[in-house]
Amino acid sequence: MSKRIDVKDLNVYYGKFLAVEDVNINIDAKSVTAFIGPSGCGKSTFLRTLNRMHEVIPGARVEGEVLLDGDNLYGPGVDPVTVRSQIGMVFQRPNPFPTMSIRDNVLAGVKLNNKKISKGEADVLVERSLQGANLWNEVKDRLSKPGSGLSGGQQQRLCIARAIAVEPQVILMDEPCSALDPISTLAIEDLINELKDQYTVVIVTHNMQQAARVSDKTAFFNIAGTGKPGKLIEFGDTPTIFSNPTEKATEDYVSGRFG
Amino acid sequence: MTTTSLTKSRGAGHTGDKVFSAATLAAGCLILAVLFGVALFLVVQAIPALVAPADQIQGGEGFFTYIWPLVIGTLIAAVIALVIATPLAIGVALFISHFAPRNLASGLGYVVDLLAAIPSVVYGAWGVAFLAKEISPSYDWLAKNMGWLPIFQGPASATGKTILTAGIVLAVMVLPIITSLTREIFLQTPKLHEEAALALGATRWEMIRMTVLPFGRPGIISAVMLGLGRALGETMAVALVLSSGALTASLIQTGNQTIAAEIALNFPEASGLKVNTLIAAGLVLFVITLGVNVIARGIISRHKEFSGAN
């Protein structure tokens, strides 16, 4: 139930502005890949092109190919709605739907496209998804309460439960812990480790220790200066990137000499 | 270097604070005083009509018999207006906030705001001079084909000056109010939640149903209530458009009257107890509006937990 992603010669534009230039990267199925780099280097922008979420911003477009097990996400006739149902996303700030209960939040994606689901099936799915997000024990007695009443870390795990309830091929995470305290962060990191048994996980993070802890492979993005496009500088096994990088810029960044 | 002590403070800043706080307090008290004053005036002036013997009230059968057809007429006109205007307004607001290209959206928003600025007498004139004439053939059609429904019972008014026409004119008048308020509310839906819905694979319409509409629900209700307030109290347009008469179930016959139009049409020539009767009618309208607002507040606060405000 998880697929690999291969990106070929990808350029991302906002209008005429080239935001990310010429990215080639191969992301293995059932692995955790971390994107690191200084602010504004285009790693979040690039992440959002992997499920066509960047298109929400008017004028955003890409050139190149993103292949999900060989199928181009940007091929003719491909519906971004279908792409997003296969490639889920967790955002920087926890965003459970405030107008829905915890249970309805988990089922939100499943009920799309007028899909009908029996109460029994829904119960099973809610429990399985919340178990999968390590949240079941904390919320099982208050499933009908609003999701916005949970703590930040719980809300973020609820968002992960909501994402895995639709059984995507890939889960993208855009700095999922940056608004959380260290204990909640640890809970999410543990969860990411479990998720990779079933899903392909791609995570953007500002926290290099986090990248080192959770990821199998790490990609370092950098930017030459303001107004210049972001580029993928180096991509490799996480231990190699952190202890023995090929590029000088990567070494400077991971050792804290720059950035 | 001068030493500053913690007990010393900048006097000017505090004066500003005090003036501002006094000004807001005064404004808050003033609105309450005005409301109370109006209510007091209505009650005091209405009492003679409420306690007067039945045969001295217009119609000769007491105040209650006089007022209830007007209450029903007022509610009918307002309900027609809201039934037509609410879905249309929400549709237009969603189009402006989420579907239209940006250039078109701002132009359209401006036009809608402009509609709200047209005085009601102009709407009334348009209703009586244009709409009533143009719409009367369709009333004939309704009477012929849907006449078995009491509300469309024939014979249809030949002039088209009916409560349905008045309701349609009111709908046009409240449309810009509901549209511009709901548009502002829809625009305030957090991007975060819209993106959450889209990232789950929602289409644009599903995203709107999952985030924009539930998030805007209290605002939609408030906007509709403001529209209802205008529809209930609208005087000039109804007075011009409606050829008033006794209470009838049929919306396409001449008849029915609203409280506001009744007051406006009769007040200039009224004297003595007649004035008190009309003011008492005004009091009834005041109570209806108050009741509607209380109900609306109740609906909004019942869903507070899920409102997204926490």
Interface residues (C-beta under 8 A of the other chain):
Chain A: N51 M53 V56 P58 V81 T82 R84 S85 Q86 G88 M89 F91 R93 N95 P96 F97 P98 T99 M100 S101 A108 G109 L112 N113 K145 P146 S148 G149 C159 R162 A163 V166
Chain B: R102 P190 L192 H193 E194 E195 A196 A197 L198 A199 L200 G201 A202 T203 E206 M210 T211 P214 F215 R217 E305 F306 S307 G308 A309 N310
